[in-house]
């Protein structure tokens, strides 16, 4: 079964305001609000009991709140992968609107999706140098970890202090890396002390 906004867990109809649903259903059906006796938000559609008449079902997709919920979902995307996954769901949603001759209804989704994609792309570009620097710090720590574990005596270990201190200047803005490096140094010193004792 293909996923839609409900089955994907993006929209929970139980969270919709019944008053808002009632107003939007009345507008969609082009009837006075007083003609609606009761509405119930079922999992995939709205059950509408009309006054002195039968009950009918209305699709959530016929109401503006569905488009609004989709827009909110786009705004919650914090990564391109999330946005792309949502885009796949929107493509299936678009098919419903095409079949019901309402293709213009999803235009707000297209615009919001494009804006969010641009925003995420800009944020990724802004963060790229930071992430590159963080990765360089991780690599530096990993390389020194291998070197320090090859040291078999205090003299060699002590001989590396100057070089480590000099290189560490580049990563002073990465406190986690610096803390891990200090811990590694002290651990290696203790290991050698224990081996001698």
C-alpha positions in Angstrom: 0.0 0.0 0.0 1.4 3.4 -1.0 2.0 5.8 1.8 0.1 9.1 2.2 0.3 11.9 4.7 -1.8 9.9 7.3 -0.3 6.4 6.8 3.2 8.0 7.0 2.3 9.5 10.4 2.8 13.0 9.1 -0.8 14.0 9.7 -3.0 12.7 12.6 -6.6 13.6 11.9 -7.4 13.4 15.6 -5.3 16.6 16.1 -7.6 18.6 13.9 -9.9 21.1 15.6 -13.5 19.8 15.2 -14.8 23.3 15.0 -12.4 24.1 12.2 -13.3 20.8 10.4 -17.0 21.6 10.8 -16.5 25.1 9.3 -14.5 23.9 6.4 -16.8 21.0 5.7 -19.8 23.5 5.6 -17.8 25.7 3.2 -16.9 22.7 1.0 -20.5 21.4 0.9 -21.8 25.0 0.4 -24.3 24.6 3.2 -25.0 26.7 6.3 -23.1 25.6 9.4 -26.4 24.8 11.1 -27.1 22.1 8.6 -24.3 20.0 10.1 -25.4 18.0 13.1 -22.1 16.4 13.9 -18.7 15.6 12.4 -16.2 12.8 13.3 -12.6 12.7 12.2 -12.1 9.1 11.1 -8.7 7.8 10.1 -9.0 8.4 6.4 -12.2 10.5 6.0 -14.6 12.7 7.8 -18.0 11.4 8.8 -20.6 14.2 8.5 -24.1 13.8 9.9 -26.4 16.4 8.3 -29.5 17.7 10.2 -32.6 15.7 9.3 -30.7 13.8 6.7 -28.3 11.0 6.1 -24.6 11.0 6.9 -22.0 11.5 4.2 -18.2 11.1 4.0 -15.9 13.9 3.0 -12.2 13.4 2.2 -9.7 15.5 4.2 -8.1 16.4 0.9 -11.2 18.5 0.0 -10.4 20.9 2.9 -7.8 23.6 3.2 -6.6 22.2 6.5 -5.1 19.2 4.6 -3.0 21.6 2.5 -2.1 23.6 5.6 -1.0 20.4 7.4 1.2 19.6 4.4 2.7 23.0 4.5 3.5 22.6 8.3 5.1 19.2 7.5 7.4 20.8 4.9 8.4 23.5 7.5 9.3 20.7 10.0 11.8 19.1 7.6 15.4 19.7 8.9 17.3 17.6 6.3 17.2 17.1 2.6 16.5 13.4 3.0 13.3 14.2 5.1 12.2 16.7 2.5 12.8 14.2 -0.4 10.8 11.5 1.5 8.0 14.0 2.0 8.2 14.9 -1.7 7.6 11.3 -2.6 4.4 11.3 -0.5 3.3 14.6 -2.0 3.7 13.1 -5.5 1.1 10.4 -4.6 -1.1 13.1 -3.0 -0.8 15.1 -6.2 -2.2 12.1 -8.1 -5.4 12.3 -6.1 -5.8 16.0 -6.8 -5.1 15.4 -10.5 -7.8 12.7 -10.6 -10.3 15.1 -9.0 -9.4 17.9 -11.4 -7.9 20.1 -8.7 -4.2 20.2 -9.7 -3.9 23.8 -8.6 -4.6 22.9 -5.0 -1.1 21.5 -4.4 0.6 24.6 -5.8 1.3 25.9 -2.2 3.1 22.6 -1.5 5.3 23.0 -4.6 6.2 26.5 -3.7 6.9 25.7 0.0 8.9 22.6 -0.9 11.1 24.5 -3.3 11.7 27.2 -0.7 12.5 24.7 2.0 14.9 22.9 -0.4 16.6 26.2 -1.1 16.8 27.0 2.6 18.3 23.5 3.4 20.8 23.8 0.6 21.9 27.2 1.9 22.2 25.9 5.4 24.2 22.9 4.1 26.6 25.2 2.3 27.0 27.3 5.4 27.7 24.3 7.6 30.0 22.5 5.1 33.3 24.2 6.2 32.3 23.6 9.9 31.7 19.9 9.2 34.9 19.6 7.2 36.8 21.1 10.1 35.1 18.8 12.6 36.0 15.8 10.4 39.6 17.0 10.2 39.6 17.2 14.0 38.3 13.6 14.3 40.9 12.4 11.8 43.7 14.2 13.6 42.6 12.6 16.9 42.4 9.1 15.3 45.9 9.5 13.8 47.4 10.5 17.1 45.6 7.7 18.9 47.4 5.2 16.6 50.7 6.9 17.2 50.4 7.1 21.0 49.5 3.4 21.2 52.7 2.6 19.3 54.8 4.5 22.0 56.3 1.9 24.4 58.2 4.3 26.8 57.8 7.6 28.6 60.6 9.3 26.7 59.0 8.8 23.3 55.6 9.7 24.7 57.1 12.9 26.2 58.9 13.7 22.9 55.6 14.0 21.1 54.1 16.6 23.5 55.5 19.6 21.5 54.2 18.4 18.2 50.8 17.5 19.6 50.5 20.9 21.3 51.5 22.7 18.1 49.1 20.8 15.9 46.3 21.1 18.5 46.2 24.9 18.0 44.2 24.3 14.8 41.5 22.4 16.8 41.2 24.6 19.9 37.6 25.5 18.8 36.6 21.8 19.1 36.5 21.2 22.9 35.3 17.6 22.5 38.3 16.7 20.4 40.7 18.5 22.8 39.1 16.7 25.8 39.4 13.3 24.1 43.0 14.0 23.2 43.8 14.9 26.8 42.1 11.8 28.1 43.9 9.7 25.5 47.3 11.2 26.6 46.6 10.6 30.3 45.3 7.1 29.6 48.4 6.2 27.6 50.6 7.6 30.4 48.8 5.5 33.0 49.1 2.4 30.7 52.9 2.8 30.5 53.1 3.5 34.3 51.2 0.3 35.0 53.4 -1.7 32.6 56.6 -0.5 34.5 55.2 -1.1 38.0 
